[in-house]
């Protein structure tokens, strides 16, 4: 990767809620600290909302959906607004990248190479769909030639969108892209740890010309602002990305109002290396699979299955590379791994490292905090792991890999699927038939062959089992934001 340009921390300008096109404080006047994970110090106070603010945002979103200019805007013009937003994000790349680094702790090189371009592409991709989703004419069984039957694709309505802290900008784009393309209005509740880039993108959306009430952003905690959004009777749908335990709560809380729900949740993804793979490439893939974004990735390749005959060679090289990985200031363009997002997340990961040691796994790399200041954790690799251990079954969401040896394709397929999750998987082999066969055996929403963590706005993403409901990205992403209406016309 080319070295990223030097970017310094930008000024935080926006800390309020965006409701009905206006920036406003929380009704309660309360706020909370947002922390820089690389230092543990506060960087801003963001307004802390609760039910009163959610009520205002829902009523603005409802009005915009039903009677505002958005409700009458042509699909092509909606697409143009999305292209404009993509352009403004691209023009403000450095500021947005800097804010993301400051607030999340991820390294600037990755934000410039992955987060910002993927956000821009998501808005362009879905902007392109806006005027291309259409209904069908249906050849009904109509012996008298009496009927004309057709379908329309219509927006779901007011959509509540609750996102996590690991890819704050990208998760916003995955939520807004299909929702806006289909003509919905949205209320975004950013993660309380990382609201800053969403607020700046909210300003850019206003500049792009989205009418008031179409895009609303309400800051606050999950238990208050998020909860009020989930329970609100006038919200038609909740799209959520986060922990499966939160999704269970959301599902229960959304039941009385029977909301439409889509979930993108956790994972414990198997990364399977056969002996006939290019082992050097597989090691690089395993590094990217688990250590990208400090391991705070729902599809992280946290269970690395290695065929026994190449196990030791693989582990040697994997451990060497992990030890050489450059941790440090996320604003340094040469940094490869930044800080974990918060003290809570840091404690949770360090707790799991202790669990691994106690369960009898061997720590061959890392296993310790990296620096005294900030939430940095060494890239950590455990060997002698059994697939039934807690470190191989529970989602750690940090830079911790478990290496598990295997002897046959049948055995590894069973073990790979032995997980409550089914978000992603990867397989490394030079045998094309084995790659396809194995990919078909896996119960996972995405399977990478001889690669890891490749994403595209056009490629559907989502999970089996406890990893979620529905798909984001691609044409499939539009289904979750539209209703199909069937219209029968009597021609007699
Ligand atoms: P994490 O524990 O990693 O922060 P969560 O699933 O708790 O992951 O958080 C993801 C998002 O869900 C955040 O925006 C958070 O505020 C929100 N959230 C947490 N609890 C609730 C809840 N009870 N209802 C609605 N949203 C919630």
Boltz pocket constraint, residues with backbone or C-beta under 6 A from the ligand:
constraints:
  - pocket:
      binder: B
      contacts: [[A, 162], [A, 163], [A, 164], [A, 165], [A, 189], [A, 190], [A, 191], [A, 192], [A, 220], [A, 221], [A, 222], [A, 223], [A, 225], [A, 226], [A, 227], [A, 230], [A, 241], [A, 242], [A, 243], [A, 244], [A, 246], [A, 247], [A, 249], [A, 250]]
      max_distance: 6.0
